[in-house]
C-alpha cells in the first residue's frame, strides 16, 4: 500500500485460528485466550483471524462451546479490530457442498454475529463454487476476500493464477488472497506472483503462507517487496513449523526496511508473554507435538499443509502406526496426481490424506476407497484441475456419468427442512446452521446445553 510515497504493510494475526489449528488441532478454548483479547484489539492489526476453518467443528466436537457465542464474545472484546474468518465457499466449514440457501444464511449470520472479512476459497480453485458466498458477503456489507489456493504441479502456473485473480475481481471481491497452505511458495515465486497480480488487478493483495518448509518469513518479505498489502503472521510462541511466520520478526525486519507499520511492538510483547504458558501447557500434555514445530523441506515434495500434517500425526499416533508417517507422506503426492493435482487444502487435504493413509495401512492402493474420494470423481466437489487417473475413474464410476455443472445447482434448498428436523432443540437460526454443518456434534452439544440449563434452573429454585 502506497500512501504519499510511504510504503505500508499491514498484518493479520492468526493465533486465534490458523496457528491454533496448525499446531494444536484447534483445541484452544475461548477461556484460554479471553484475557488477552483486549490487548489483541489495540495492537494495531489489520485483522484478527478468529473463526472459520476448523474452529466451528472443534468448538462443538471437543470444546463444548457454541461457535456462534464464541464469535460474539470475541466481537464484544475486540470492538476496534476487523474480525476475519475462513470459508470454504460452497462447502462452508464442512466437507461437502451445501445448497445456496444454506450458504447465504451462513454468510449472513456470520456477518450479523461479528465477522467483517470473509476469506472465501474453493479447494479446486473452481470459482463457480465461491460465487454465491461472495455475492452474499457483499449484500451483507462485509468484505469478501477472493482466495487463490496456491500449489505446485505440472498444470499450475503464473498465467493461471493471474487469470483467477482477474475473474475474482470481475466477481466483485474486495481483495485477493494468495493462500499457500503448505509453505511451498518460494520467495521468488511469491515476488513474481504478487507483482503479476498487482499489475493485473486494482485490488489489495494478501499473502498467507506457513513456515513448514522454512521459507515462510523470506516468502512474506519478498511478497511485501513486490507490493503485497497484508501478510498473515502468528505471534512468535505460536509461530513456526506448520504455523505461520512470527509476527514480531516480520514487524521488526520490515520496519527496518522503512515500511510503515501500525502494529505496536509493546503490545506484541504482552501478547506473546500471555501465550507462552498456553504453549507450554500444550507441549506438556502432548497436544502440541514437537514434530509439527520442525522445519521439513520434504514438504516441497508432498505439499502437506499445516493442519493436515498435525491431523496425520494424530491419526497415526491413535492407530499406533506413527512409524508409517514417512510412507504416508510419500503416498500423498501419488494420490494427488491420481486426482488431477488438486491443491491440498480442506476438504481435499483431508480426503487425500485419509486415502493415502488407507492405501499404506492396507498394503494395497485403493483397496478401500473413501466415500469422499468417490464423490470427488462424480463431480460433487467441482471440476478437477487436471486429468484424473483413468483406471481409478473407471473403477469408481462404473460407467456412470459424473456431474459437470455447478454441483450446488443440483441441490434442493435445505435450511427450512433442517429447521423442522431439529425442532425445539434449536434456539436460533444459528443453531440450525450448526446442525446443518455438523448434525451429530450439534445435537450432542444442544443436549448438553439443555441439561446444563435444567440443572441451573433446579439449583436456582432450590436456592430461592
ABEGO torsion letter per residue (X at the ends): XBBGGBBBBBBBBAAABAAAAAAAGGABBAAAAAAAAAAAAAAGBABBBABEEAAAAAAAAAAGBBAAAAAAAAAAABAABBBBBBBAEAAEABABBBBAAAAAAAAAAAAAAGBABBBBBBAAGBAAAAAAAAAAAAAAGBBBBBBBBBBBBAABBAAAAAAAAAAAAAAGBABBBBBBAAGABBAAAAAAAAAAAAAABABBBBBBBBAAAGAAAAAAAAAAAAGBABBBBBBAAABEEABBBBAAAAAAAAAAAGBBBABBAAAAAAAAAAAAAAAAAAAAAGABBAAAABBBAAAAAAGBBAAAAAAAAAAAAAAGAAAAAAAAAAAAAAAAAAAGGBBBBOAAAAAAAAAAAAAAAAGBBGABBBAAAAAAAAGAAEBBABBBBAAAAAAAAGGBBBBABBAAAABBBAAAAAAAAAEAABABAAAAAAAAABAAAAAAAAAAAAAAAAAAAAAAAAAX
